[in-house]
Amino acid sequence: MAWLRMSDTAAMHPIVLAVAEHPDATESSIDEVFGFMSRLATMSAQYLTDYVVMFSTCIQVAGSRSRAERLLDMAQFAGYGQLETDSESGRRLFRLIDDPEFFHLKTAEEVAWERERKNNNSNYADHGPGPSPGRRRLPVLRQSCQLA
């Protein structure tokens, strides 16, 4: 199962507060960038993109290209991640920071491993519905209770 872990101290994390130091920041920029980055991190977790969000997704979340550019610029300045260009496709993307004390998500590899493990554990053809191979059932001891 894909998930995103956000620290309970994330709202006051130094990365979040660093947005206020950006030259174009306004009074609402800290919350605006934090909400924007939280949505991008959630989407990365949901679609198993391993901390990578395509620029086209950023535009959709931000509402316009110019707003996405502004928010990503402030986010990169503060340390939320890095705006990059994919060397193969030439497409722009934002790579979110992997910081367990801030945002942390399961990678596609971790989720695939967990799914495979779950499938293996539920495959009765290998070991049937009884105890696992190599383990024997212990007899159930029953004692009768007598009331005096």
N, C-alpha and C positions, 0 to 999 in steps of 0.2 A: 504494500500500500504506500503510495506516495504521500509525503507529508513535509511540512515546513515547520521548523522550530524557531520561534522568535523568543529571545530572552525577555524575562519579565522586567529587565532594566533597559530594554531597547529604546524606549522613549527618551531617555536621558543619556544614551550612549554618546561618546565624544564625536562619532561620525555624524550622528543626527544633528548635534548642536553646531558642528562646524559649518553647516549650511549658512548660518547667520553671518559668517565672515566673508561670504562671496560678495563681490562688489555690486551685483544686481539684486541681492536678497532684499525682500520686504519683510514686514512683520509676520506675514503668513507663510513665508517660504519654508521654514523648518517643517511645519505640519504638511504643507503641500508636497514637498519632496519625500517626506517620510511615508505618506499615504501612497504616492506614486510608486516608490520603491517596494513597498509592502505588496502592492498589487502585482508588480513584475515578479517578485520573488515567489508569490503564490502561483502565478502562471507557470513559472519555471518548474516548480515542484509538481504541479498538476500534469504538465506535458513532458516531464522527465527530460528537460533540456540541460541539466547539469550546470545551473547558474548562468546560462546564456539566454538572452532575450533578443530577438531580432528587432531591428529598428522599426520595421513596419508594425510590430506589436506595440512598441512604445508610442507610436503615433496614435494608434487606436485607443490606448489607455489614456493618453494625455488629452485627446480630443482634437488636436491639430499638430501639424508638423512643427510650426514655430514654438508651440508650447512644449512639445517633446524635446526639441533642441535645447530650450532654456532649462527645463528640468534636468535633463541628462548632463548638461554642463555644470549645474550646481551640484548634482549628485557625484559626478566625477571629482569635482573640486573638493568635496567633503570627504571622499574616500569610500563611497558606496560601491564603487567598481570602476571599470575602465571601458570607455567607448573604443571599439576596434573595428577593423575591416577584415572580413573573412578573406584569406588569401586565395582560396579556390573560386569562390563565387563572386567576390567583390562586394558582397552585401555588408551593410553596417550592422553591428550588434553591440549590445551592452553586456559585459561579463560582470556579474555581481560578485562581491567579495564573499569568500567562504570563511566566516568567522563564527565558531560555535558559541561565542559570547554575544552574538548579534543575530545574524540570520544563518540558519543551518538547514539544509535539506538533504534528503536521501538522493543519491545519484541513481541514474538509470541502471548501472551495474548492481548497486545494492538492492534495488527493487527487484531486478530480474533474479538475483540470487535468492531473495526471500520467497518469491513466487515459485521458483523451482523447488526450494526446500519444502514449501507447503504442499506442492503437488506430490513430491516424493513421500511425504508423511501420510498423505491421504490415499495412497495407492495400495489397496488391499491385495492386489495380485502378488505383491512382493512378500507380504507378511501376514495377510489376513486380518480380521478384526480383533483377534486375540492379542496376547502380549507380543512384544517384539521378539524377533529371533534371538536365541541365546538366553532368554529369560523363561523360567518355568513358573507356572502358577503355584502359589502356596495354598495348602489346604486351609479352608475356613474352619476355625475352631469355634464351636458353639457351646456355651455353658448354660446350663439350666439354672434359673433363679428360683429359689424357694423362699417364700416369705414365712417367717416364723410366727 
